[in-house]
Amino acid sequence: MSTDHNDDQLGPLIRKGWTVSVQSNPNFRTAVWARIEAGRRLPATWSDWLKLNFTRVTMYAAASIALTTAGGGYLAANQANRDRDQLIQRYVTSIDPHQRVAASDSR
Amino acid sequence: MSYRWITAGVVTVVALAAGCLAYVCFHRPLPASAAQAHDSLAWVREEFKLSPEKMARVEAMHESYELVCADHCIAIADSRKELQRLRERNAPETEIAAAMTKAASVDAQCIASTQEHIREIAAIIGGEDGRRYLSIVLPRVASFDHSAPATLDMQKSSTHDSPRRK
């Protein structure tokens, strides 16, 4: 196949049949400037970062503390109930001959 | 390290400290006397905070009842051993039935005596606390299947859910 690099018809043909439609993005500039601004505003210190994210950090901290406090309280109450139950059982065994016999049989 | 991770670490440490603090605040450790296995009155002492006079009466009654309870224990064990002996040597049914009746009678006597003691203690405690004492202690004694015929195997005749008998 021979190719004629000086085909005079090729240029007009391409210009006629090959059209590129460019969609303009009206927010492009705004978005670029917003990113540049965000980069400028990166906090230099931890306290600056905390100030910037105060609401999020506060909510996270409050939720975590509430959760662990409830967990600690639950564990303590559970332990206290078990201790109490053990003491009651010890008392009942000391006055109930059937339970004493059962306890001595199981030893 | 990013500020986000530093914050997460600090919040986690603070939250864990808060959890530990809550545990310490809500936890009521057993007093040293209650931790001793021989102090069977520890629960009454801790739960009802009785006056020294009332507590002294309860202690005196408990001490004297422990002797009665020990006698009952011997009677129960004897009646069951007798029943076992009769069964092992294939004694006549009439003898076994008589032994079972005797064992049931011993059981009933022990139950009545225990319940009477419990009601006496409740009367000493008195008032709402006395009723609370009864509501806690009586079901634990009564949960034993006393109405069932006495058998040699305590585990089968018992409806108690004590772990040591399982």
HADDOCK unambig.tbl for C-alpha pairs under 7 A between the chains (distance, minus, plus):
assign (segid A and resid 46 and name CA) (segid B and resid 3 and name CA) 6.05 0.50 0.50
assign (segid A and resid 49 and name CA) (segid B and resid 3 and name CA) 6.93 0.50 0.50
assign (segid A and resid 61 and name CA) (segid B and resid 11 and name CA) 5.59 0.50 0.50
assign (segid A and resid 64 and name CA) (segid B and resid 15 and name CA) 5.69 0.50 0.50
assign (segid A and resid 65 and name CA) (segid B and resid 15 and name CA) 4.33 0.50 0.50
assign (segid A and resid 65 and name CA) (segid B and resid 18 and name CA) 6.23 0.50 0.50
assign (segid A and resid 68 and name CA) (segid B and resid 15 and name CA) 5.98 0.50 0.50
assign (segid A and resid 68 and name CA) (segid B and resid 16 and name CA) 6.23 0.50 0.50
assign (segid A and resid 68 and name CA) (segid B and resid 18 and name CA) 6.62 0.50 0.50
assign (segid A and resid 68 and name CA) (segid B and resid 19 and name CA) 4.44 0.50 0.50
assign (segid A and resid 69 and name CA) (segid B and resid 18 and name CA) 5.70 0.50 0.50
assign (segid A and resid 69 and name CA) (segid B and resid 19 and name CA) 4.22 0.50 0.50
assign (segid A and resid 69 and name CA) (segid B and resid 22 and name CA) 5.41 0.50 0.50
assign (segid A and resid 71 and name CA) (segid B and resid 19 and name CA) 6.59 0.50 0.50
assign (segid A and resid 72 and name CA) (segid B and resid 19 and name CA) 4.70 0.50 0.50
assign (segid A and resid 72 and name CA) (segid B and resid 20 and name CA) 6.06 0.50 0.50
assign (segid A and resid 72 and name CA) (segid B and resid 22 and name CA) 5.20 0.50 0.50
assign (segid A and resid 72 and name CA) (segid B and resid 23 and name CA) 4.37 0.50 0.50
assign (segid A and resid 73 and name CA) (segid B and resid 22 and name CA) 5.35 0.50 0.50
assign (segid A and resid 73 and name CA) (segid B and resid 23 and name CA) 5.16 0.50 0.50
assign (segid A and resid 73 and name CA) (segid B and resid 26 and name CA) 5.76 0.50 0.50
assign (segid A and resid 75 and name CA) (segid B and resid 23 and name CA) 6.75 0.50 0.50
assign (segid A and resid 76 and name CA) (segid B and resid 23 and name CA) 5.10 0.50 0.50
assign (segid A and resid 76 and name CA) (segid B and resid 26 and name CA) 5.57 0.50 0.50
assign (segid A and resid 76 and name CA) (segid B and resid 27 and name CA) 4.52 0.50 0.50
assign (segid A and resid 77 and name CA) (segid B and resid 26 and name CA) 6.55 0.50 0.50
assign (segid A and resid 77 and name CA) (segid B and resid 27 and name CA) 6.41 0.50 0.50
assign (segid A and resid 80 and name CA) (segid B and resid 27 and name CA) 6.38 0.50 0.50
assign (segid A and resid 80 and name CA) (segid B and resid 28 and name CA) 6.21 0.50 0.50
assign (segid A and resid 87 and name CA) (segid B and resid 42 and name CA) 6.77 0.50 0.50
assign (segid A and resid 87 and name CA) (segid B and resid 43 and name CA) 5.20 0.50 0.50
assign (segid A and resid 88 and name CA) (segid B and resid 43 and name CA) 5.85 0.50 0.50
assign (segid A and resid 90 and name CA) (segid B and resid 40 and name CA) 5.68 0.50 0.50
assign (segid A and resid 91 and name CA) (segid B and resid 40 and name CA) 4.76 0.50 0.50
assign (segid A and resid 91 and name CA) (segid B and resid 41 and name CA) 6.02 0.50 0.50
assign (segid A and resid 91 and name CA) (segid B and resid 43 and name CA) 6.93 0.50 0.50
assign (segid A and resid 92 and name CA) (segid B and resid 137 and name CA) 6.74 0.50 0.50
assign (segid A and resid 92 and name CA) (segid B and resid 141 and name CA) 6.98 0.50 0.50
assign (segid A and resid 94 and name CA) (segid B and resid 40 and name CA) 6.49 0.50 0.50
assign (segid A and resid 95 and name CA) (segid B and resid 66 and name CA) 6.57 0.50 0.50
assign (segid A and resid 95 and name CA) (segid B and resid 69 and name CA) 6.32 0.50 0.50
assign (segid A and resid 95 and name CA) (segid B and resid 114 and name CA) 6.65 0.50 0.50
assign (segid A and resid 96 and name CA) (segid B and resid 69 and name CA) 6.95 0.50 0.50
assign (segid A and resid 96 and name CA) (segid B and resid 114 and name CA) 6.26 0.50 0.50
assign (segid A and resid 96 and name CA) (segid B and resid 141 and name CA) 6.63 0.50 0.50
assign (segid A and resid 97 and name CA) (segid B and resid 69 and name CA) 5.50 0.50 0.50
assign (segid A and resid 97 and name CA) (segid B and resid 70 and name CA) 6.99 0.50 0.50
assign (segid A and resid 97 and name CA) (segid B and resid 72 and name CA) 5.97 0.50 0.50
assign (segid A and resid 97 and name CA) (segid B and resid 73 and name CA) 4.99 0.50 0.50
assign (segid A and resid 97 and name CA) (segid B and resid 110 and name CA) 6.99 0.50 0.50
assign (segid A and resid 98 and name CA) (segid B and resid 73 and name CA) 6.87 0.50 0.50
assign (segid A and resid 100 and name CA) (segid B and resid 73 and name CA) 6.89 0.50 0.50
assign (segid A and resid 101 and name CA) (segid B and resid 73 and name CA) 5.92 0.50 0.50
assign (segid A and resid 101 and name CA) (segid B and resid 77 and name CA) 6.86 0.50 0.50
assign (segid A and resid 102 and name CA) (segid B and resid 154 and name CA) 6.02 0.50 0.50
assign (segid A and resid 106 and name CA) (segid B and resid 164 and name CA) 6.97 0.50 0.50
assign (segid A and resid 106 and name CA) (segid B and resid 165 and name CA) 6.45 0.50 0.50
